[in-house]
C-alpha cells in the first residue's frame, strides 16, 4: 500500500500560523479548519508546528511531508456521518529543542500573524526559575516571551508585526492567563518597558473556548480505515463531526482570521462566558447529572444511556426542563446546542465509559450542576427535582466504607467498581456513608463547605428531597426510583 504523501501533495503557501503543540486535538481541530479555509480561498496560509516538549521527535511528520488524514465520524442530523479529509495545511513540523535555530527563525518571518497553542492545562504557568538564556526556556509562556522578544528586536518594535495569540488550553480566560505569564517574564528577565508596551499594544491575546472530541490514532481500527482510504497514514487522526471555537478578543480579528467565512463553526465575540456556560451546563451538566444513576442501573457507556428509554427520559427532564431555561443565551440557541449534544452522546464510533466520566464527581457537581441549581432555585424558590435527584445519585454511587489503595470500592449488584476523587471526599464517604442514618449522612455531606463552598442545607426542602430519593434508592433500587421520579413529572 502506498503512503499518503505518495498520493497527495501540498500547495506552497506562506506561513501565517505558528502552532505550539503537535497533538491530536490541534491537528483534528485547528489545522482541519485552516485546511478547509485554504480550500475555500478565504485564508491562504500554512502552519508551522512547533513541538514544545523536549521528549520525542517529529519523524512521523517528516516521513509523510506533514500530510495526514482527519476522519470525522459520528451522527449529524440523525444520520451516520463520516468525513475523511487529507490535511495539507502544515508546512513545517519542528522541535523547539532539537531544531532551536529553525524555530527561532519563525519569529523573524514577516508573514507570521498568529500563534496557536495547546500545551495542556498545566502548560500556561509561570515558573520564576525559568531562564531566558535557555534554548528554549522550559515553560510555554517562557518560550512565547522569548519568541516575541526575538520578533520585537528583528522588526525594531514595528507595531504591524504584533501577533494574534490563540491559546486553546482548557482553562478559563486562557488568553488573559497567558498574557499575565508573559508580562511576568518580561519583568523577571528585564526585557524593558518598550517591549512590554509593544506586547500590550500590538499583540492580541484572545481567550478561547473549544469543543470537539478528538480521539486520535485509532489503534484497533487503523489498518481497516487505511485499507478503505487506499493509503498508509501513520498520523491518522479521528474525531467527532461536532466542533465549536469561540474566540474572545478586545479587537475584532474576524477579517484577519475568517474561518467562519469558510463555513467553520467559529464565533467571534467580546464575551465568551455565555458560550462557556452553555457548554458546561448542558454538555458537562448532562453527563454529571445522569451517568452515576445510569451506571447503577447497569449501563456502562454513554451510548447505552441514549438508547435506554428510561435514562433518556431522565436526561430529557434534566436538560430541557431544568438546565436549558437557565442558560443566558437565546432559547433556540440553547435548544439547538442540547440537540447537538445528544447526537454527540449517541456517536456509534465512540465508547465513552461512564466510570471515566465519574472521576472527581463531587467537584464536577459543584462546577457543573450547582450554578444551574442555584439559578433554578432563585426563580422557583424550591430545589429543582431532577438536579436534586442527581445529588442523591452521586451519594448512592459513592456509598462505600472500603477505602483501598487510594480509591473507594463500590458495589453494583456484586460487581466491584472504583470510585476516584480527592482523598478528603473518599475519606468522608468511607467514614459516613454506611455508618450514619440517611438524614445525618445527607446533612453532613450537604453542609460540608469544603466540598461546596457553601452550606447546601440552607436551601429549603433540599435535605428532605435528597433523603427521600436516597432512601428510595436503598430500598427499591435505582431503576425503580428513576421510574417513579419521571412518572411523577
N, C-alpha and C positions, 0 to 999 in steps of 0.2 A: 504494500500500500504506500502511495506517495505521501510525503509530508505536506502540510498545509501551505508552506511557503513555496512549494514547487508548483502549486496551482494558483496561488494568489500573490499579487504584488501590491506595493504601496505607491500611491501617487505622492510625489515630493511636495511638501508644503513647508512654510515657515513654522518654527517652533513658537507657539504662543503660551503654552502651559508647562510649568514645572510642577511635577507631582511627587510629593514625598509619600512614598508607600507603593508597593508593588502587589499588594494583596488582592484577594478575590473580590472584595467589595468594590474597591475603586475601579477595577477592571470591568466589573459587570454593571457598574452604575455610571460613574463619571465618564470613563473612556468610551463606553457604549453610547452615551448621549452625545458626546462630541463627535463620535464617528457618524451618527445619524445627521447631526447638524452639518458636518462636512459634505455628506452626500446630498443634502438638500440645498447646499450652496449658501448657507447663512453664517458660517463660521470660518471655514478655510484655514484651519490651523492645526498643528500637530502638538503632541505631548512628549516631553522628556521625563521618563520615570526615574526617580532617584530613590535607591534603597537606603532608608535612614538608619538601619541597624548594621552592626559590624559583622554579624554571622551570616553565612550563606553567600551564594553568588547569583549572577544573572544569566547563567549559561543556557537555561531553558529558553529565555527570551532571545538570546543571540542566535541559538540554533534554528529559530523559526523566523528570524528577521523581525521580531517583535509583533508578529501576526498571530492571532488566535481567534477562537470562536466563543461567542456568548450564546448559550442555549437557554432561552426563557421558556419555562414550562409551567402550566397551571390552568386556571379557568379564567375566561373573560366573557362577560355577558352570558353566563350559564353554560358555555361550551368549552370543550378542551381546546387549549391554545398552546401551540408550540412554534417558537421563532428561533431559527438558527442564523446568527449574523456573524460574518467574518469581520473582525475589527482591524482596521488599518490606520488608526489614528495615532499610534505610538511610534515615534521615530527613533527614540533612544531609550535605552534601559541601562543605567549605570549605578555603581555603588558609590555612596558618598565617602566611603573609606578606601576602597581599592582603586577607585577612579577619581581621586580627590581633585586633581587639576582640571579634568574634564567637567566635573561637577561645578567647580567654581567658575569655569568659563561660561556656564549658563547664566550666571549673574551679570556677565558683561555683554550678553546677547540683547541687542536693542529691540528685537521683535517680541521678547517675552512680556506678557501682560498679566499673567495670572499665576498664582501659587495655590495648589490644592494639596490637602494633606489628610491622611488617616493613619495616625500613629498610635491608635488605641486611646482609651480614656486616660490612661496613665502617661500618655505622650506629651500632653500640654502641662508642663510642670517647670517650676523654677528651681534650680539647684545652685546654691551660692558657691559650690565647689567647682562648677563647670568653668572652663578656661577658654579664652579667645584664641590662645596660641595653638590649641589642639586642632588637628586636621582630620576630621572636623570636630567641633565641640560635641559633647556627649548627648545633650538633650536636643529634642527637636526645636524648641524655641531658641536655644543657643545656636543651632545650625542656621535657623532662619535669620537671626540677628546678624551673624557674620556674612551670610549670603546678601542681605540687604545692604550691609556696610560696603561690601565689595561693589555693589551696583551704584551706591551713592558716590563712592570715590571715582569709579570709572566714568560716570556721566556728570561729575562735578556738581552734584546736587540738583540736576535738571528736574524741575517739577513734573515734566511729562514722562519721566522714567519710573515713577512710582508704580506699585503693583496692586492688583486686586487680589486679596488673600482670602481663600475659601476653605477653612478647616471643616471637615465633616466628622470629626471625632464626636462620639455620642455623649457630650456633656452640654449642659445648658449654657447659653451665651458663650459658645466656644470661641467666637471671634474676639469678644471682649477679653476673655481669659488669656488668649494667645497674645494679644496686644500688650496686656499688662506684663506678661512674662518678658516679652521683647524689650519693653521700656526699662524693666529692672536690669536686664543685661546691658543695655546702653549705659546705665549708671554704674553698674558693677565694673564694667570694662573701660570706663572713662572714654567713651566714644564721641563725646562732645554734644553741645547744645544744638549745633546746626544739624547734625544727623538726627537728633531727637525731633527737631522741628520738621525735618523732611519726612520722617516716619509718620508723624501725626497729621501733617497737612497734605501729603502727596501719596499716601498709601491708604487703601480702604480695607479695613479688617471687617469682613462680613461674619455674622453669626448665622449658622445654617441648621436646618432640620432635614434629615434624610430618612427615607423609608423604602427599603426593598430587602427582602430576604435573598441573600446570595449564598448558595450552598457550596460553591466552588467546584473543584475537580471531583467528578462522580466516580470514585474508585471502583465500585462494583459494576458500573454501567458504562464506563468509558469505552471499552472495546466495542460494545454493541452500538453506542452512539456514533463512534468514529466510522464503523462499518456503514452505517446509514448515511453519514456525511460523505464518505468516499475518500477520506484522507486521515492521516495521523495528526493528532494535536495534543501535545503534552501540556498545553496551557488551557485546555478546555475549561470553561467557567460556566456553571449552571446557576440559575436563579429563577425567581418568580416574575410573571409579567408586570405586576403592580410596581409602580415607582412614584415617588414624590420627593422633590427637592425644593424646600422653602428657603429663600435667601433673603436675609435681612441686612440692610445697609442704610447708612445715613444719606448717601448719594445714590442716585439711580444708575445702576450698571447694566440695565437690560439691553441697551443698544450695543454695548461692547460685548455682552455675553448672551446673544439672542437665541439660546437653546429653545425657548418657548416657541419661537417662530418656526422651528423645525418640528413642532408638534410634541415636544418633550414636556413632561409634567413638571415644569419649573415655575414656581411662583416667586415674584419679586415683591418685597414688602418692606415697610419700615417697622413692622411689628410681627414677629413670628410666633409670639406667645399663644394666640388663639389656635394656631395650627398645631403647636406642640401639645396644647391642652387637649385638642381633639384626638390626637394620636394616643396620648397617654390614657385619656378617659375611655375612649371607645375601644381601640385595639388592645392595649395592655389591660384596661379595666375588664374587658370581656374575658380575657384569659384568667386574670386573677380571681374574678368573682365566680367562675364556673368550674375550672379544671379540678379543684380539690374535691368538690362534690362529685363530679363526673368520675374521678378516679375511684372514689369509694363506691360508686355504682358499677364498677367493673370495666370502665373504659381505660385505654392505655395511650392513645394518640388523639390529637385534635380532630382529625378527620372522622374518627369514630363518633365523636361528640356531635359533629354536624349531621351525621346520618342516623342519630338516635332521636326519635321524635320527642321524648321527654326532656333530654338535655337541651335540645334545640329550643323547645318551648321555654325552658328556664332562661336560656340565653336571650331569647327574644324579649322576655319580660324585663330582664335586667337592662339590656341595651336600649331598647326602644321606649320603654316606659320610664326608666329611672336615670339613664346616663345621657342619652341624646338631648332631653329637654334642658340639661344644664350646660351644654356646650355653647360658648359665646361666639357662634358663627351663625349665618343664616341657616334656618331649619333644614332646608333642602340639601345644603352642603353637608350637614352632619348626617342626614339620612343616606345620601349617596356614598359617603365615606364608610358608613356602617355596612352598607350592602357590599361594598368592595372588600371590606374586612371579612365578611362571611365567605366570599369566593376564595379569599386567600386561605382561610382556615380549612376549606374543602379541597385544597390542592392535592390531586391524586399522586403527584410526584414527590411530595414531602411528607415524611413520617415524623411529626413533631411530638415528642414524648411528653406526656403530662407531668411525669416526675421531673423532667428537666425544667419545666415551667414552674414547678412547685418550689424551686430553690429560693430561699430567703423570702418566703411568702408574707411574713409579718411586716417587714419594711416595704414590700410591694403593696400590701393592703393600705398602709399609711400613705404612700405616694400616689397610688393609682385609684384607690376607692374612696378614701376619707374625704378628699376635697369635694367629690361628687355627692357623697353622703351629706356633708355639711350644707351644700347649696340646696339640696332637695329638702333637708330638714328646715332650713331657714324659710323656705317657701311654704311648706305644708305644716310645720310645727309638730311633725311626728316622724319617727325614723322610717326611711323607705324600706318596705317589707323585704324586697329581694336582696338588696345590698346588705341589710342586717342579717339575712339568712346566710350570706356568704361569709360573714364574720363567724357565725356558728359553725359553718362547714370547715373553716380554717381550724377552729378549735378541735373539731372532731378528727380532722386529718392529723393534727399534731398530738393527739392524745396517746401518750405512752409514758411509761416510767423506766424504759430501758435505754439508757444513755451509754453507747458503746463506741469507742474509738472516734469520738467527736461527732457522732450522729445519733439521733434518736431512731429507734427501730419501731416502726408502726406495724399494724397487723390488719390485713384486708382479707377477711374470711380464711384465715390460716396462712395467708401469703405474706411474707416479710417484705417491707419496703423501707427505704431510708429517708429520713426527714433531715434536711440540711439547712441550717440557719446560723445566725450569730449564737455564740455559746451561751450568752445570758438568756436568750429565748429558749434554747433547748433545756437549759437547767431549770427554767421556770416550769416548763411543761412536765419534765421528769419529776419535779417535786410536787406539783399541784394537780395535774390532770386526772390522776387515778385516785388520789387520796382525799380530795375535798368534795363535798356536796356540790351539785351543779351551780347553785346561786353563789356560793362562796368562791368557786373556781372562776365563774364568769366575772364577778365583781373584781376579783384580784387582777385578772387579765385586762379588763376594760379600763381599770383605773391606773394601770401602770404607765406613768407619764414618760418613763424611759423608752417605752415602745412607741407611744403615740404622740408625744409632745404635748399632751393634754389628757384630762380625765374624761373618758367617754361615758362614764356613768352619769354625767350631768345632762345628757340628752334624755328627755322624758320617755319612759317606757322601753328604752333601749335594752337594759339588762333583762327586763321581763320577756321581751321578744326573743332575745338570744337564748335565754334559759328554756323557753318553750320549744324553740327549734332544736336545741341541743338534746333536750330530754326525748324529743320525738326520734331523733337520730339514734339515740342509745336504745330506745325501746322498740321502734318499728323498722329501723334501718334507713339508709339514705334514700333509696328509691321511693319508698312509701312516703317519706317526709316531703320529697320534691313533688310527688303526685298530689298530695294534699295541698301543698302550697300553691301550685299553679291552678288547681281546681277552684280554690277559693277566690282567685282573682278574676 
